[in-house]
Amino acid sequence: RKEVEQDPGPFNVPEGATVAFNCTYSNSASQSFFWYRQDCRKEPKLLMSVYSSGNEDGRFTAQLNRASQYISLLIRDSKLSDSATYLCVVNSDSWGKLQFGAGTQVVVTP
Amino acid sequence: DGGITQSPKYLFRKEGQNVTLSCEQNLNHDAMYWYRQDPGQGLRLIYYSQIVNDFQKGDIAEGYSVSREKKESFPLTVTSAQKNPTAFYLCASRTGVDEQYFGPGTRLTVT
């Protein structure tokens, strides 16, 4: 079983709509969680960290469910520029060895 | 401007040749990392270094080597022993908290 699993998608989303997707992780001792965004053939860029209480950054909301071992990302009022692959990232040790999911592709259409 | 640079952006080599990928950062980060990404897969850790003159193997270190002689630099050598070297290679560094920041990557093609 992979340490971090994501639905690969694609999630085809009309512009202006809301899309949400989850990521599950296997290590219950995981301490830090992140969402990164990766555009085609580019490097991943940090979108947001995920805090225990949940957090929001503009149109993006991240939630953590430790009991069920998943994190979620919700994008409201989707823009064409939100089209990308979203990587779920989990840090399970103090050395910064991050575990990456394979990514969820989001395609926002006009 | 502070950041992480990787060069070259594209690299082509013949099978059996060693090749070294460059990674430089001027962010004053202590920790640096090398990842490999294959199509449709997540990033996999090759090597990481927490401090100068020290580094540890990641999950897929076989066929690769690194050095960390300076804080700013963490070059990766892909040796001829690496069976499937064609991939997108990403270098990252870490702040005092958990987030890692990535360089633009090097696409290596070995034929």
Backbone of each chain as ProteinMPNN parsed JSONL, in Angstrom:
{"seq_chain_A": "RKEVEQDPGPFNVPEGATVAFNCTYSNSASQSFFWYRQDCRKEPKLLMSVYSSGNEDGRFTAQLNRASQYISLLIRDSKLSDSATYLCVVNSDSWGKLQFGAGTQVVVTP", "coords_chain_A": {"N_chain_A": [[0.846, -1.19, 0.0], [0.55, 2.225, -0.85], [2.075, 5.04, 0.776], [0.883, 7.517, 0.627], [-2.099, 8.287, -0.9], [-3.93, 9.244, -3.758], [-6.79, 10.208, -5.68], [-6.397, 10.044, -9.067], [-7.853, 11.526, -10.91], [-8.892, 12.813, -14.169], [-10.49, 15.673, -12.634], [-13.001, 17.289, -13.998], [-14.027, 20.511, -14.184], [-16.464, 23.001, -14.314], [-15.911, 26.435, -14.989], [-16.062, 28.587, -12.231], [-17.366, 26.829, -10.593], [-17.381, 24.578, -7.721], [-14.893, 22.404, -6.465], [-13.799, 19.45, -4.899], [-11.488, 17.293, -3.309], [-9.902, 14.379, -1.945], [-7.207, 12.994, 0.032], [-5.535, 10.183, 1.173], [-3.589, 8.937, 3.902], [-1.151, 6.648, 5.203], [0.424, 6.451, 7.491], [-0.084, 6.789, 10.762], [1.329, 8.349, 12.494], [2.048, 10.629, 11.249], [2.881, 14.061, 10.973], [2.869, 16.556, 9.699], [1.24, 18.256, 7.049], [0.595, 18.961, 3.631], [-0.522, 20.778, 0.754], [0.546, 20.826, -2.517], [0.929, 22.491, -5.643], [1.24, 21.547, -8.999], [2.146, 22.506, -12.127], [1.998, 21.557, -15.598], [4.927, 19.942, -16.511], [6.467, 21.447, -14.813], [7.996, 22.572, -11.694], [6.844, 21.454, -8.421], [4.84, 23.625, -6.417], [4.367, 25.145, -3.3], [1.137, 25.185, -2.106], [-0.555, 25.32, 0.166], [-0.204, 24.841, 3.687], [-1.578, 22.333, 5.853], [-3.546, 22.556, 8.582], [-4.442, 21.32, 11.842], [-6.878, 22.311, 12.679], [-8.065, 22.965, 10.394], [-7.865, 25.104, 7.545], [-7.999, 28.126, 5.636], [-7.394, 29.74, 2.558], [-8.04, 32.27, 0.803], [-9.784, 31.244, -1.958], [-9.351, 28.635, -1.434], [-9.653, 25.812, 0.639], [-8.462, 23.795, 3.201], [-8.626, 20.695, 4.9], [-8.11, 18.534, 7.701], [-8.403, 15.239, 8.697], [-7.723, 13.398, 11.221], [-8.581, 11.061, 12.456], [-9.65, 9.466, 10.451], [-7.59, 9.539, 8.777], [-7.111, 11.292, 6.529], [-6.665, 14.043, 4.257], [-8.122, 16.97, 2.858], [-8.902, 19.018, 0.021], [-10.512, 21.893, -1.016], [-11.745, 23.794, -3.631], [-13.118, 26.798, -4.337], [-15.276, 28.688, -6.557], [-13.965, 28.197, -9.083], [-11.207, 28.95, -11.185], [-9.907, 29.319, -14.528], [-7.184, 29.271, -14.373], [-6.705, 27.613, -12.268], [-6.379, 25.094, -13.157], [-4.452, 22.304, -12.927], [-2.133, 19.946, -11.472], [-2.659, 18.628, -8.308], [-0.798, 18.006, -5.537], [-0.7, 15.899, -2.812], [0.94, 16.007, 0.237], [2.886, 14.579, 2.776], [4.491, 14.698, 5.894], [6.366, 12.639, 7.822], [8.449, 12.441, 9.583], [11.16, 13.946, 11.483], [13.157, 14.699, 9.829], [12.394, 15.871, 7.57], [11.624, 14.306, 5.445], [9.573, 14.059, 2.976], [6.509, 12.549, 1.953], [5.038, 11.958, -1.08], [1.934, 12.145, -2.759], [0.644, 10.836, -5.876], [-0.755, 12.729, -7.187], [-3.629, 14.751, -8.04], [-5.405, 15.501, -10.85], [-6.781, 18.502, -11.969], [-9.043, 20.003, -14.121], [-10.16, 22.915, -15.307], [-12.864, 24.168, -17.038], [-14.066, 26.432, -19.588]], "CA_chain_A": [[0.0, 0.0, 0.0], [1.313, 3.46, -0.884], [1.924, 5.839, 1.995], [-0.045, 8.611, 0.344], [-2.874, 7.919, -2.078], [-4.838, 10.261, -4.285], [-7.543, 9.931, -6.899], [-5.66, 10.774, -10.106], [-8.729, 12.36, -11.728], [-9.065, 14.247, -13.932], [-11.718, 16.305, -12.22], [-13.35, 18.332, -14.976], [-14.822, 21.448, -13.39], [-16.833, 24.237, -15.022], [-15.445, 27.68, -14.378], [-16.985, 29.121, -11.237], [-17.89, 25.762, -9.742], [-16.572, 24.133, -6.587], [-14.383, 21.045, -6.582], [-13.129, 18.987, -3.689], [-10.919, 15.959, -3.412], [-9.226, 13.922, -0.733], [-5.951, 12.262, -0.024], [-5.396, 9.365, 2.374], [-2.216, 8.605, 4.27], [-1.161, 5.393, 5.966], [1.188, 6.536, 8.733], [-0.86, 7.538, 11.752], [2.223, 9.247, 13.229], [2.355, 11.791, 10.405], [2.728, 15.291, 11.741], [2.671, 17.754, 8.89], [0.518, 17.956, 5.813], [0.659, 20.092, 2.715], [-0.953, 20.673, -0.631], [1.379, 21.501, -3.503], [0.355, 22.565, -6.973], [2.248, 21.339, -10.025], [1.731, 22.711, -13.5], [2.6, 20.601, -16.519], [6.35, 20.034, -16.778], [7.087, 22.436, -13.923], [8.229, 22.087, -10.344], [5.74, 21.659, -7.475], [4.892, 24.849, -5.616], [3.541, 25.026, -2.107], [-0.154, 25.868, -2.144], [-0.871, 25.638, 1.548], [-0.06, 23.832, 4.724], [-2.868, 21.901, 6.38], [-3.489, 22.574, 10.041], [-5.411, 20.427, 12.493], [-8.184, 22.958, 12.796], [-8.512, 23.353, 9.064], [-7.461, 26.455, 7.227], [-8.531, 28.67, 4.392], [-6.555, 30.762, 1.932], [-8.811, 32.743, -0.341], [-10.776, 30.291, -2.476], [-8.883, 27.289, -1.116], [-9.847, 25.368, 2.016], [-7.869, 22.488, 3.482], [-9.091, 20.074, 6.137], [-7.38, 17.343, 8.134], [-9.17, 14.312, 9.524], [-6.726, 12.445, 11.741], [-9.212, 9.788, 12.814], [-9.787, 8.679, 9.229], [-6.307, 9.673, 8.088], [-7.146, 11.902, 5.209], [-6.762, 15.489, 4.144], [-8.951, 17.355, 1.725], [-8.73, 20.353, -0.552], [-11.699, 22.385, -1.695], [-11.513, 25.011, -4.412], [-14.382, 27.476, -4.668], [-15.242, 29.667, -7.65], [-12.796, 27.759, -9.85], [-10.71, 29.762, -12.293], [-9.172, 28.554, -15.535], [-5.8, 29.175, -13.914], [-6.599, 26.572, -11.247], [-6.068, 23.832, -13.828], [-3.112, 21.868, -12.514], [-2.145, 18.726, -10.66], [-2.525, 18.976, -6.897], [-0.068, 16.952, -4.849], [-0.855, 15.76, -1.372], [2.279, 15.761, 0.766], [2.834, 14.26, 4.202], [5.791, 14.609, 6.546], [6.216, 11.71, 8.934], [9.591, 12.425, 10.492], [11.744, 15.263, 11.737], [14.211, 14.992, 8.863], [11.821, 16.519, 6.398], [11.397, 13.37, 4.347], [8.176, 14.168, 2.605], [5.912, 11.506, 1.119], [4.188, 12.623, -2.058], [0.967, 11.422, -3.555], [0.88, 10.938, -7.319], [-1.406, 13.932, -7.676], [-4.986, 14.788, -8.58], [-5.463, 16.494, -11.925], [-7.993, 19.32, -12.059], [-9.154, 20.73, -15.391], [-11.266, 23.876, -15.249], [-13.266, 24.445, -18.412], [-14.877, 27.661, -19.725]], "C_chain_A": [[0.888, 1.25, 0.0], [1.063, 4.262, 0.375], [0.931, 6.971, 1.821], [-0.777, 8.28, -0.953], [-3.843, 9.021, -2.458], [-5.585, 9.7, -5.487], [-6.863, 10.714, -8.018], [-6.516, 11.722, -10.934], [-8.66, 11.93, -13.188], [-10.449, 14.621, -13.422], [-11.956, 17.452, -13.199], [-14.385, 19.254, -14.341], [-15.196, 22.662, -14.234], [-16.307, 25.447, -14.26], [-16.497, 28.216, -13.422], [-17.545, 28.076, -10.283], [-16.917, 25.451, -8.607], [-16.127, 22.694, -6.82], [-13.665, 20.688, -5.29], [-12.603, 17.579, -3.909], [-10.088, 15.666, -2.171], [-7.912, 13.238, -1.035], [-5.874, 11.455, 1.27], [-3.936, 9.055, 2.635], [-2.227, 7.426, 5.232], [-0.475, 5.494, 7.324], [0.455, 7.411, 9.741], [0.0, 8.511, 12.551], [2.584, 10.495, 12.423], [2.006, 13.077, 11.13], [2.366, 16.511, 10.901], [2.09, 17.364, 7.537], [0.482, 19.197, 4.932], [-0.079, 19.751, 1.427], [0.016, 21.486, -1.483], [0.625, 21.499, -4.826], [1.492, 22.365, -7.967], [1.624, 21.539, -11.397], [2.534, 21.783, -14.405], [4.079, 20.926, -16.761], [7.052, 21.128, -15.967], [7.305, 21.83, -12.549], [6.993, 22.27, -9.463], [5.953, 22.961, -6.706], [3.925, 24.714, -4.458], [2.268, 25.843, -2.264], [-0.545, 26.287, -0.736], [-0.518, 24.485, 2.467], [-1.449, 23.488, 5.242], [-2.756, 21.792, 7.884], [-4.627, 21.742, 10.621], [-6.809, 21.002, 12.523], [-8.779, 23.299, 11.439], [-8.095, 24.786, 8.787], [-7.908, 26.83, 5.818], [-7.562, 29.713, 3.864], [-7.281, 31.201, 0.671], [-9.855, 31.723, -0.749], [-10.441, 28.844, -2.105], [-9.087, 26.989, 0.368], [-9.277, 23.973, 2.175], [-8.373, 21.99, 4.821], [-8.243, 18.839, 6.419], [-8.306, 16.509, 9.001], [-8.215, 13.219, 9.999], [-7.343, 11.08, 12.028], [-9.307, 8.872, 11.59], [-8.554, 8.781, 8.336], [-6.468, 10.142, 6.645], [-7.11, 13.415, 5.337], [-7.559, 15.81, 2.883], [-8.584, 18.754, 1.263], [-9.998, 20.704, -1.298], [-11.347, 23.688, -2.388], [-12.868, 25.592, -4.789], [-14.179, 28.418, -5.845], [-14.029, 29.398, -8.556], [-12.486, 28.698, -11.012], [-9.986, 28.86, -13.288], [-7.739, 28.305, -15.088], [-5.61, 28.154, -12.794], [-6.302, 25.209, -11.855], [-4.621, 23.449, -13.542], [-3.259, 20.487, -11.882], [-1.846, 19.118, -9.227], [-1.941, 17.774, -6.156], [-0.327, 17.02, -3.355], [0.49, 15.34, -0.796], [2.212, 15.602, 2.281], [4.251, 14.13, 4.735], [5.653, 13.762, 7.792], [7.404, 11.669, 9.869], [10.21, 13.804, 10.586], [12.817, 15.628, 10.722], [13.678, 15.658, 7.607], [11.666, 15.607, 5.215], [9.909, 13.365, 4.032], [7.746, 12.976, 1.751], [4.895, 12.182, 0.21], [3.161, 11.667, -2.636], [1.272, 11.644, -5.031], [0.149, 12.125, -7.941], [-2.819, 13.71, -8.169], [-5.025, 15.876, -9.635], [-6.818, 17.188, -11.924], [-7.954, 20.084, -13.375], [-10.386, 21.619, -15.292], [-11.589, 24.298, -16.679], [-14.158, 25.682, -18.481], [-16.358, 27.348, -19.766]], "O_chain_A": [[1.858, 1.327, 0.754], [-0.01, 4.186, 0.973], [0.223, 7.338, 2.758], [-0.149, 8.023, -1.98], [-4.482, 9.642, -1.609], [-5.083, 8.838, -6.21], [-6.761, 11.937, -7.927], [-5.989, 12.62, -11.59], [-8.387, 10.757, -13.443], [-11.444, 13.969, -13.739], [-11.221, 18.439, -13.225], [-15.488, 18.824, -14.003], [-14.314, 23.292, -14.817], [-16.271, 25.457, -13.029], [-17.678, 28.289, -13.76], [-18.14, 28.425, -9.263], [-15.806, 25.977, -8.54], [-16.896, 21.869, -7.314], [-13.009, 21.527, -4.673], [-13.213, 16.778, -4.617], [-9.642, 16.566, -1.458], [-7.566, 12.951, -2.181], [-6.123, 11.992, 2.349], [-3.142, 8.926, 1.703], [-3.185, 7.228, 5.98], [-0.766, 4.701, 8.219], [0.386, 8.63, 9.584], [-0.53, 9.401, 13.215], [3.358, 11.328, 12.893], [0.982, 13.175, 11.807], [1.637, 17.393, 11.355], [2.397, 16.314, 6.971], [0.356, 20.323, 5.413], [-0.232, 18.584, 1.067], [0.273, 22.66, -1.218], [-0.203, 20.627, -5.09], [2.573, 22.933, -7.808], [0.693, 20.83, -11.779], [3.599, 21.292, -14.034], [4.428, 22.036, -17.162], [8.085, 21.66, -16.374], [6.859, 20.718, -12.27], [6.176, 23.151, -9.729], [7.08, 23.343, -6.389], [2.805, 24.228, -4.617], [2.318, 27.045, -2.523], [-0.828, 27.457, -0.477], [-0.532, 23.318, 2.075], [-2.387, 24.269, 5.084], [-1.952, 21.015, 8.398], [-5.639, 21.498, 9.964], [-7.799, 20.279, 12.407], [-9.873, 23.859, 11.355], [-7.987, 25.592, 9.712], [-8.152, 25.985, 4.957], [-6.978, 30.478, 4.633], [-7.152, 30.585, -0.387], [-10.726, 31.377, 0.049], [-11.195, 27.931, -2.442], [-8.744, 27.794, 1.235], [-9.571, 23.077, 1.384], [-8.528, 22.765, 5.765], [-7.731, 18.19, 5.507], [-8.922, 17.022, 9.935], [-7.937, 12.256, 9.285], [-6.686, 10.053, 11.855], [-9.074, 7.667, 11.68], [-8.498, 8.173, 7.266], [-6.031, 9.493, 5.695], [-7.47, 13.986, 6.366], [-7.644, 14.998, 1.962], [-8.031, 19.557, 2.015], [-10.499, 19.923, -2.106], [-10.727, 24.573, -1.799], [-13.663, 24.95, -5.475], [-13.071, 28.888, -6.102], [-13.185, 30.271, -8.759], [-13.379, 29.168, -11.717], [-9.515, 27.779, -12.937], [-7.154, 27.263, -15.386], [-4.478, 27.861, -12.41], [-6.003, 24.263, -11.127], [-3.69, 24.183, -13.876], [-4.358, 19.942, -11.777], [-0.895, 19.853, -8.96], [-2.511, 16.683, -6.152], [-0.187, 18.069, -2.727], [1.112, 14.406, -1.301], [1.566, 16.387, 2.974], [5.108, 13.521, 4.096], [4.916, 14.114, 8.713], [7.381, 10.935, 10.857], [9.829, 14.72, 9.857], [13.336, 16.744, 10.746], [14.437, 15.968, 6.689], [11.583, 16.079, 4.081], [9.105, 12.749, 4.732], [8.517, 12.465, 0.938], [4.003, 12.891, 0.676], [3.475, 10.522, -2.963], [2.054, 12.523, -5.391], [0.405, 12.483, -9.09], [-3.167, 12.631, -8.651], [-4.718, 17.035, -9.355], [-7.864, 16.541, -11.885], [-6.959, 20.73, -13.702], [-11.513, 21.131, -15.204], [-10.712, 24.725, -17.43], [-14.918, 25.955, -17.552], [-17.178, 28.258, -19.878]]}, "seq_chain_B": "DGGITQSPKYLFRKEGQNVTLSCEQNLNHDAMYWYRQDPGQGLRLIYYSQIVNDFQKGDIAEGYSVSREKKESFPLTVTSAQKNPTAFYLCASRTGVDEQYFGPGTRLTVT", "coords_chain_B": {"N_chain_B": [[17.618, 38.064, -6.109], [16.259, 35.526, -4.076], [16.527, 31.96, -4.211], [16.227, 28.67, -5.724], [18.311, 27.143, -7.988], [18.609, 25.117, -10.853], [20.565, 23.371, -13.123], [21.483, 21.789, -16.229], [18.366, 22.782, -17.867], [17.372, 20.927, -19.652], [18.775, 17.797, -20.465], [20.756, 15.6, -22.285], [21.979, 12.382, -22.679], [24.158, 9.666, -23.534], [23.643, 6.186, -23.083], [25.404, 4.597, -20.445], [27.075, 6.632, -19.728], [28.173, 8.739, -17.088], [26.473, 11.418, -15.459], [26.224, 14.718, -14.191], [24.036, 16.604, -12.258], [23.224, 19.913, -11.504], [22.573, 21.773, -8.512], [21.804, 24.655, -6.84], [21.417, 26.86, -4.092], [20.45, 29.969, -2.669], [19.242, 30.566, -0.33], [20.028, 30.167, 2.178], [19.382, 27.781, 3.386], [19.587, 24.899, 5.444], [19.003, 22.204, 4.873], [18.859, 20.024, 2.084], [17.478, 18.398, -0.818], [17.071, 15.7, -3.157], [14.905, 14.669, -5.673], [13.147, 12.358, -7.743], [10.954, 12.31, -10.517], [8.624, 10.444, -12.24], [6.483, 9.951, -15.09], [3.072, 10.25, -14.19], [3.509, 9.498, -11.601], [4.23, 9.977, -8.103], [6.638, 12.132, -6.431], [9.828, 10.776, -5.769], [12.197, 10.171, -3.254], [15.644, 10.615, -3.553], [18.256, 11.294, -2.441], [19.188, 13.033, 0.564], [20.286, 15.867, 2.468], [21.197, 17.121, 5.541], [23.056, 18.797, 6.666], [26.169, 20.419, 5.885], [28.647, 18.346, 4.385], [27.434, 15.987, 5.076], [25.142, 13.43, 4.28], [22.24, 11.469, 3.445], [20.881, 8.369, 2.261], [17.961, 8.193, 0.29], [14.822, 6.825, -0.692], [15.341, 5.658, -3.155], [18.149, 5.368, -3.841], [20.009, 3.868, -5.245], [22.409, 3.731, -7.811], [22.861, 6.389, -7.919], [24.769, 9.283, -6.825], [25.879, 11.731, -4.442], [27.156, 14.917, -3.259], [28.045, 17.169, -0.624], [29.603, 19.673, -0.218], [29.496, 22.358, 0.136], [27.261, 24.657, 1.68], [25.49, 25.832, -0.051], [25.288, 24.217, -2.271], [24.378, 21.181, -3.905], [25.089, 18.803, -5.658], [24.004, 16.225, -7.91], [24.926, 13.073, -9.074], [24.224, 11.014, -11.711], [24.78, 7.803, -12.232], [26.194, 5.289, -14.43], [25.21, 2.985, -13.482], [22.6, 3.297, -12.836], [19.563, 2.063, -13.726], [17.277, 2.982, -15.088], [17.48, 5.89, -16.0], [16.227, 8.043, -17.246], [14.237, 10.73, -16.564], [12.449, 13.266, -14.667], [14.19, 15.441, -12.698], [14.247, 16.813, -9.525], [15.324, 19.288, -7.331], [15.317, 20.296, -3.948], [14.96, 22.519, -1.136], [14.905, 23.267, 2.375], [13.191, 25.203, 4.794], [13.371, 26.452, 8.167], [11.034, 25.447, 9.161], [8.569, 23.061, 8.084], [8.051, 23.113, 5.311], [9.088, 22.419, 1.962], [10.947, 23.83, -0.699], [11.135, 24.02, -4.193], [13.483, 23.682, -6.899], [13.568, 24.508, -10.463], [13.891, 22.151, -11.853], [15.434, 19.448, -13.741], [15.3, 17.914, -16.824], [16.195, 14.819, -17.706], [17.326, 12.854, -20.321], [18.185, 9.733, -21.382], [19.677, 7.849, -23.837]], "CA_chain_B": [[16.464, 37.229, -5.784], [16.595, 34.259, -3.465], [15.849, 30.829, -4.817], [16.953, 27.45, -6.024], [18.555, 27.023, -9.419], [19.064, 23.839, -11.344], [21.007, 23.442, -14.516], [20.684, 22.5, -17.221], [16.945, 22.471, -17.839], [17.266, 19.682, -20.41], [20.069, 17.143, -20.578], [20.689, 14.372, -23.074], [23.205, 11.603, -22.535], [24.17, 8.308, -24.047], [23.681, 5.142, -22.055], [26.748, 4.237, -20.021], [27.805, 7.815, -19.283], [27.753, 9.414, -15.868], [26.091, 12.804, -15.68], [26.025, 15.431, -12.922], [23.025, 17.657, -12.264], [23.584, 20.961, -10.564], [21.549, 22.408, -7.687], [22.368, 25.721, -6.014], [20.412, 27.688, -3.422], [20.977, 31.114, -1.913], [18.23, 30.813, 0.686], [20.644, 29.856, 3.463], [18.73, 26.605, 3.961], [20.512, 23.84, 5.825], [18.657, 20.904, 4.302], [18.611, 19.949, 0.645], [16.909, 17.107, -1.206], [16.922, 15.347, -4.564], [13.784, 13.791, -5.991], [12.933, 11.96, -9.129], [9.537, 12.177, -10.838], [8.302, 9.753, -13.486], [5.109, 10.291, -15.498], [1.975, 9.623, -13.462], [3.917, 9.044, -10.272], [4.65, 11.001, -7.165], [8.071, 12.334, -6.307], [10.513, 9.782, -4.938], [13.398, 10.768, -2.679], [16.885, 9.941, -3.93], [19.214, 11.588, -1.372], [18.978, 14.287, 1.257], [21.411, 16.323, 3.286], [20.749, 18.054, 6.575], [24.126, 19.753, 6.92], [27.336, 20.272, 5.01], [29.488, 17.155, 4.558], [26.647, 14.852, 5.555], [23.96, 13.16, 3.475], [21.656, 10.153, 3.672], [20.146, 7.793, 1.152], [16.513, 8.189, 0.321], [14.164, 5.564, -1.018], [15.788, 5.085, -4.434], [19.507, 5.902, -3.993], [20.885, 3.024, -6.054], [22.751, 4.284, -9.112], [23.063, 7.832, -7.773], [25.669, 9.731, -5.771], [25.79, 13.167, -4.162], [28.149, 15.502, -2.37], [27.572, 18.41, 0.007], [30.815, 20.339, 0.251], [29.115, 23.726, 0.498], [25.859, 24.765, 2.094], [24.668, 26.293, -1.159], [25.365, 23.344, -3.434], [24.087, 19.767, -3.641], [25.033, 18.171, -6.982], [23.603, 14.815, -8.027], [25.497, 12.351, -10.205], [23.497, 9.831, -12.165], [25.834, 6.939, -12.749], [25.794, 4.302, -15.438], [24.574, 1.87, -12.778], [21.165, 3.567, -12.706], [19.008, 1.311, -14.846], [16.277, 3.766, -15.825], [17.792, 7.244, -15.567], [15.409, 9.069, -17.887], [13.229, 11.207, -15.609], [12.471, 14.672, -14.266], [14.883, 15.487, -11.419], [13.92, 18.028, -8.783], [16.078, 19.587, -6.132], [14.521, 21.094, -3.024], [15.591, 22.863, 0.131], [13.905, 23.369, 3.438], [13.341, 26.254, 5.781], [13.379, 25.93, 9.525], [9.805, 24.692, 9.386], [8.523, 21.828, 7.31], [7.854, 23.2, 3.86], [10.223, 22.371, 1.056], [10.809, 24.63, -1.904], [11.756, 23.293, -5.286], [14.055, 24.296, -8.076], [12.768, 24.315, -11.672], [14.026, 20.789, -12.352], [16.218, 19.07, -14.924], [14.759, 16.736, -17.541], [17.303, 14.011, -18.222], [16.976, 11.796, -21.275], [19.325, 8.864, -21.678], [19.328, 6.969, -24.964]], "C_chain_B": [[16.925, 35.926, -5.159], [15.868, 33.129, -4.141], [16.766, 29.654, -5.015], [17.113, 27.369, -7.537], [19.071, 25.626, -9.732], [19.492, 24.013, -12.794], [21.608, 22.104, -14.929], [19.215, 22.152, -17.094], [16.676, 21.149, -18.562], [18.667, 19.121, -20.594], [19.892, 15.823, -21.307], [22.033, 13.668, -22.955], [23.028, 10.235, -23.175], [24.237, 7.333, -22.879], [25.125, 4.802, -21.731], [27.589, 5.408, -19.546], [27.275, 8.285, -17.945], [27.386, 10.854, -16.209], [25.812, 13.458, -14.325], [25.048, 16.576, -13.119], [23.345, 18.651, -11.153], [22.373, 21.448, -9.788], [22.231, 23.411, -6.764], [21.224, 26.493, -5.366], [21.096, 28.807, -2.648], [19.993, 31.548, -0.835], [18.763, 30.585, 2.095], [19.944, 28.693, 4.174], [19.779, 25.543, 4.293], [20.265, 22.546, 5.055], [18.378, 21.008, 2.808], [18.25, 18.524, 0.262], [16.964, 16.942, -2.722], [15.781, 14.347, -4.708], [13.821, 13.438, -7.471], [11.424, 11.846, -9.343], [9.407, 11.51, -12.206], [6.844, 10.033, -13.823], [4.061, 9.529, -14.693], [2.33, 9.15, -12.069], [4.257, 10.235, -9.387], [6.164, 11.126, -7.143], [8.663, 11.264, -5.39], [11.866, 10.348, -4.532], [14.626, 9.938, -3.028], [17.92, 10.073, -2.794], [18.761, 12.876, -0.678], [20.158, 14.581, 2.161], [20.892, 17.351, 4.27], [21.779, 19.146, 6.854], [25.268, 19.482, 5.955], [28.131, 19.031, 5.407], [28.746, 15.967, 5.157], [25.446, 14.672, 4.652], [23.506, 11.726, 3.728], [20.923, 9.676, 2.416], [18.648, 7.945, 1.382], [15.983, 6.83, -0.076], [14.702, 4.878, -2.275], [17.202, 5.546, -4.757], [20.389, 5.087, -4.953], [21.121, 3.633, -7.432], [22.973, 5.784, -9.099], [24.132, 8.11, -6.717], [25.541, 11.239, -5.624], [27.011, 13.608, -3.373], [27.542, 16.767, -1.781], [28.79, 19.091, 0.647], [30.554, 21.779, 0.666], [27.629, 23.749, 0.837], [24.966, 25.055, 0.895], [24.486, 25.258, -2.259], [25.152, 21.874, -3.076], [23.975, 19.046, -4.988], [24.704, 16.686, -6.909], [24.26, 14.205, -9.257], [24.655, 11.117, -10.492], [24.524, 8.932, -12.828], [25.283, 5.953, -13.774], [25.118, 3.089, -14.799], [23.071, 2.075, -12.596], [20.48, 2.999, -13.948], [18.018, 2.103, -15.69], [16.445, 5.247, -15.486], [16.918, 8.334, -16.177], [14.267, 9.462, -16.957], [13.371, 12.71, -15.446], [13.071, 14.717, -12.871], [14.669, 16.857, -10.768], [14.77, 18.117, -7.529], [15.22, 20.473, -5.236], [15.366, 21.468, -1.818], [14.499, 23.22, 1.123], [14.233, 24.525, 4.36], [13.399, 25.632, 7.162], [12.113, 25.196, 9.886], [9.755, 23.583, 8.349], [8.526, 21.981, 5.794], [9.163, 23.078, 3.103], [9.911, 23.195, -0.177], [11.675, 24.038, -2.999], [12.428, 24.203, -6.305], [13.231, 23.951, -9.305], [12.917, 22.941, -12.3], [14.929, 20.656, -13.566], [15.594, 17.828, -15.538], [15.932, 16.007, -18.18], [16.753, 12.933, -19.147], [18.243, 11.023, -21.609], [18.915, 7.887, -22.766], [20.45, 5.982, -25.243]], "O_chain_B": [[17.863, 35.293, -5.643], [14.735, 33.291, -4.596], [17.907, 29.63, -4.553], [16.14, 27.515, -8.276], [19.854, 25.042, -8.983], [18.849, 24.716, -13.574], [22.167, 21.378, -14.107], [18.855, 21.301, -16.282], [15.846, 20.352, -18.123], [19.62, 19.858, -20.844], [19.001, 15.034, -20.992], [23.087, 14.284, -23.111], [21.918, 9.728, -23.332], [24.813, 7.625, -21.831], [25.97, 4.725, -22.623], [28.686, 5.216, -19.022], [26.071, 8.237, -17.693], [27.934, 11.434, -17.146], [25.238, 12.838, -13.43], [25.203, 17.404, -14.017], [23.687, 18.278, -10.031], [21.272, 21.529, -10.333], [23.127, 23.054, -5.999], [20.198, 26.752, -5.995], [22.161, 28.625, -2.059], [19.914, 32.722, -0.474], [18.052, 30.781, 3.08], [19.917, 28.63, 5.403], [20.724, 25.317, 3.536], [21.208, 21.875, 4.635], [17.747, 21.954, 2.338], [18.657, 17.566, 0.92], [16.91, 17.918, -3.469], [15.693, 13.348, -3.995], [14.429, 14.116, -8.3], [10.7, 11.354, -8.477], [9.999, 11.951, -13.191], [6.05, 10.324, -12.928], [4.153, 8.311, -14.535], [1.533, 8.47, -11.422], [4.531, 11.337, -9.862], [6.877, 10.332, -7.756], [8.074, 10.9, -4.372], [12.586, 10.926, -5.347], [14.651, 8.723, -2.829], [18.394, 9.07, -2.26], [18.047, 13.695, -1.258], [20.913, 13.695, 2.559], [20.235, 18.321, 3.892], [21.431, 20.267, 7.225], [25.315, 18.442, 5.297], [28.271, 18.707, 6.586], [29.368, 15.046, 5.687], [24.793, 15.651, 4.288], [24.286, 10.882, 4.169], [20.419, 10.473, 1.625], [18.148, 7.84, 2.502], [16.619, 5.806, 0.174], [14.543, 3.669, -2.444], [17.437, 6.067, -5.847], [21.413, 5.586, -5.42], [20.179, 4.002, -8.134], [23.243, 6.386, -10.138], [24.375, 7.289, -5.832], [25.146, 11.936, -6.559], [27.791, 12.789, -2.887], [26.638, 17.364, -2.365], [28.971, 19.082, 1.865], [31.306, 22.351, 1.455], [26.85, 22.944, 0.326], [23.829, 24.587, 0.828], [23.604, 25.415, -3.103], [25.676, 21.385, -2.076], [22.868, 18.713, -5.413], [25.083, 15.992, -5.966], [24.164, 14.754, -10.354], [24.414, 10.289, -9.613], [25.074, 9.275, -13.875], [24.073, 5.813, -13.949], [24.524, 2.266, -15.495], [22.352, 1.14, -12.244], [20.777, 3.4, -15.073], [17.943, 1.899, -16.902], [15.626, 5.802, -14.753], [16.882, 9.45, -15.658], [13.431, 8.63, -16.605], [14.273, 13.339, -16.001], [12.532, 14.105, -11.948], [14.882, 17.902, -11.382], [14.913, 17.154, -6.776], [14.472, 21.315, -5.733], [16.364, 20.814, -1.519], [13.343, 23.441, 0.764], [15.395, 24.791, 4.665], [13.469, 24.41, 7.297], [12.108, 24.398, 10.824], [10.787, 23.205, 7.794], [8.956, 21.078, 5.076], [10.204, 23.566, 3.542], [8.772, 23.252, -0.639], [12.804, 23.611, -2.757], [12.0, 25.334, -6.539], [12.281, 23.174, -9.205], [12.147, 22.591, -13.195], [15.156, 21.609, -14.311], [15.385, 16.821, -14.862], [16.579, 16.527, -19.089], [15.832, 12.198, -18.791], [19.238, 11.59, -22.059], [17.918, 7.178, -22.629], [20.338, 5.163, -26.155]]}, "name": "protein", "num_of_chains": 2, "seq": "RKEVEQDPGPFNVPEGATVAFNCTYSNSASQSFFWYRQDCRKEPKLLMSVYSSGNEDGRFTAQLNRASQYISLLIRDSKLSDSATYLCVVNSDSWGKLQFGAGTQVVVTPDGGITQSPKYLFRKEGQNVTLSCEQNLNHDAMYWYRQDPGQGLRLIYYSQIVNDFQKGDIAEGYSVSREKKESFPLTVTSAQKNPTAFYLCASRTGVDEQYFGPGTRLTVT"}
